[in-house]
Amino acid sequence: MNFMQPNIRRLFYGFLLILGLGWIWLSTAPVGATTQGKIPAPQAGFLAPDFTLKTLDGQSITLSSLRGKVVLVNIWAAWCPPCRAEMPAIERVYQANKDKGFVVLAIDSTVQDTRANAQAFVAENALSFPVLLDETGTATRLYRVQSLPTSFFIGADGVISEVVVGGPMAEALLISRVEKLLKELP
């Protein structure tokens, strides 16, 4: 004795399938309403957490406003020997690539440093890229910085491609990472 005849069973399962597909279609999020798998996190493969900080001259810069460019976020302090050692190489790579869509945001961890020390270091090394002040430790916490310097290579899509903890970074490493990301620009 069959509970349901084979044709009725097929009809029942077909109805359940159509009902399920309808539910999936109705419950999908509209385009642009999700992160599309790009959740902000301070690690490779994730969207770079957004921040707004002020430069030494008081101008505000927001990371997300730089989408479409290759960005190096370098978190440092003027008292940090490896930070001091890698800055000239960062400046040279910046000068060579700034017209190609490369931006450096050097974030002085001002909660561990002073504005005066940062200004003196920038002047002494003739740094031409934006130097931001993290006076409240917002970016340092957001990016979970454990050691200085820490650098984040960010592609034009806003996704972190690589994190380098410690330093000093070799100029060859900087060049290879920046050139790789610049090749991905439209």
C-alpha positions in Angstrom: 0.0 0.0 0.0 1.5 3.3 -1.1 0.7 6.4 0.9 0.8 8.5 -2.2 0.7 7.4 -5.8 3.9 8.1 -7.7 2.4 10.9 -9.8 1.0 12.7 -6.8 4.3 12.3 -5.0 6.2 13.9 -7.9 3.7 16.7 -8.0 4.1 17.2 -4.2 7.9 17.3 -4.4 7.7 19.6 -7.5 5.5 22.0 -5.5 8.0 22.0 -2.6 10.8 22.7 -5.0 9.0 25.7 -6.5 8.0 26.9 -3.1 11.7 26.7 -1.9 13.0 28.5 -5.0 10.4 31.2 -4.5 11.5 31.7 -0.9 15.1 32.0 -1.9 14.2 34.6 -4.6 12.1 36.6 -2.2 14.7 36.6 0.6 17.8 37.6 -1.4 19.4 40.9 -0.4 19.2 43.7 -3.0 22.4 44.4 -5.0 24.7 46.7 -3.0 23.0 45.9 0.4 25.8 43.6 1.5 29.5 43.6 1.7 29.6 41.0 -1.1 31.9 38.9 1.0 34.3 41.8 1.7 34.1 42.2 5.4 36.5 44.8 6.9 39.3 43.2 8.8 43.0 44.1 9.1 44.3 41.0 7.2 45.1 39.9 3.7 42.0 39.2 1.6 39.7 41.4 3.6 38.4 45.0 3.0 40.7 47.5 4.7 38.9 49.0 7.7 38.0 52.6 7.0 39.3 55.5 9.0 39.5 59.3 8.9 42.6 61.0 10.4 44.1 64.4 10.2 47.5 65.2 8.6 50.2 67.2 10.2 48.7 70.3 8.6 45.1 69.6 9.8 43.7 68.2 6.6 41.3 65.2 7.0 41.9 62.1 4.9 39.5 59.1 4.7 40.9 55.8 3.4 37.8 54.8 1.5 38.1 58.1 -0.5 41.2 56.6 -2.1 39.4 53.6 -3.8 40.7 53.2 -7.3 44.3 53.8 -6.2 46.9 51.5 -4.7 47.5 52.5 -1.0 50.3 51.7 1.4 49.1 52.3 5.0 52.3 52.3 7.2 51.8 52.7 11.0 54.9 53.9 12.6 56.4 56.2 15.3 59.4 58.6 15.1 61.2 56.9 18.0 61.1 53.4 16.3 64.4 52.5 14.7 63.0 50.1 12.0 60.3 52.7 11.2 63.0 55.4 10.7 65.1 53.0 8.6 62.4 52.2 6.1 61.0 55.7 5.5 63.6 56.8 2.9 62.8 53.7 0.8 59.1 54.3 1.2 59.7 57.9 0.0 61.7 56.8 -3.1 59.0 54.2 -4.1 56.3 56.8 -3.6 58.2 59.4 -5.7 58.6 56.8 -8.5 55.0 55.7 -8.5 52.8 58.5 -7.3 51.8 59.5 -10.8 50.7 55.9 -11.6 48.1 55.8 -8.8 50.1 55.0 -5.7 49.4 56.7 -2.4 51.2 56.3 0.9 49.4 57.1 4.2 52.0 57.1 6.9 50.2 57.0 10.2 52.2 58.2 13.2 51.0 56.3 16.3 50.8 59.6 18.1 49.4 57.9 21.3 53.0 56.4 21.6 54.8 59.4 20.1 54.5 63.1 19.9 53.3 65.4 17.2 56.6 67.4 17.5 58.7 64.2 17.0 56.6 63.3 13.9 57.0 66.8 12.4 60.7 66.8 13.0 61.2 63.4 11.4 59.1 64.4 8.4 61.1 67.6 7.9 64.4 65.9 8.5 63.6 63.2 5.8 61.7 65.5 3.4 58.8 63.1 3.3 56.3 64.3 0.7 53.4 61.8 1.2 50.6 62.4 3.7 51.6 61.8 7.4 48.5 61.2 9.5 48.3 61.5 13.3 46.6 58.7 15.3 46.3 60.8 18.4 43.6 58.7 20.0 44.9 55.3 18.9 41.8 54.7 16.7 43.7 53.3 13.6 46.2 51.4 15.8 43.3 49.6 17.5 41.3 49.2 14.2 44.2 47.6 12.5 45.2 45.6 15.6 48.8 46.8 15.5 51.0 44.8 17.8 54.4 46.0 16.6 55.8 49.0 14.8 56.1 49.4 11.9 53.2 47.6 10.4 52.3 48.0 6.8 49.2 47.2 4.8 49.3 47.0 1.0 45.8 47.8 -0.3 44.6 47.3 -3.8 42.4 49.6 -5.8 39.3 47.6 -4.7 40.1 48.5 -1.1 41.1 44.9 -0.2 44.3 44.3 1.7 46.7 42.2 -0.4 49.5 41.8 2.2 50.4 42.8 5.7 54.1 43.3 6.7 54.7 43.3 10.5 58.0 44.7 11.6 60.7 46.2 9.5 62.6 47.8 8.0 61.0 46.7 4.7 63.6 46.3 1.9 63.1 48.7 -1.0 62.9 45.7 -3.4 60.0 44.3 -1.4 58.2 47.6 -1.6 58.8 47.9 -5.3 57.6 44.4 -6.1 54.4 44.7 -4.0 53.5 48.2 -5.4 54.2 47.2 -9.0 52.1 44.1 -8.7 49.2 46.1 -7.4 49.6 48.8 -10.0 49.4 46.2 -12.7 45.9 45.4 -11.5 44.7 49.0 -12.0 42.1 49.4 -14.8 
